Amino acid sequence: MLQQTIVITNRDGLDAKSAAMLVQVACRYRSQILIEQGSKIINGKSMMGVLSLGVGAHDQVTLMTNGADEKEAMQAVSAVLTSGFKG
């Protein structure tokens, strides 16, 4: 299992548009992708899960990947989270 702490730089946090982009990328991988904020851990492939976190701008989340392509999944999903969701 890989783990990385990330600060969300998008000024709108994880709103519906950025959550959709995140889930779309996460679903490309077979590995389990989890996102933790505070005491909540959600499936990174679930739109409702991502939105339920209520992540705002400058909030910190922990990204965890586990599985056959965990390294590639970590790189891709963390790139989306740190890009400010600019495509």
Steps between C-alpha positions, in 0.01 A plus 500: 500500500622845406403815687544872430374814672376768261376857548212589268593813302176538303323815625167312500638193681354170383180633343288294258710579192835422663357192676379368163847552351661323796262202484544470123877468541473268803270260312772435242692291754436159650656592833294605797514878535406654834487862609513591867412830662478518874328185623328428167639259238318469167533309175673732250300338219169614651365842402269506803786395725728777375228762534410377849843602627418868452861584415563873469784706361829447688364196684734206546408146393686171505497296181552124530533246220524124530520241225673384183530847346520700824806698396345615173169573675677707767685704238190568289258580782750712693575692178131581466472606866807725481424649157223724629270299267608686191458198271 
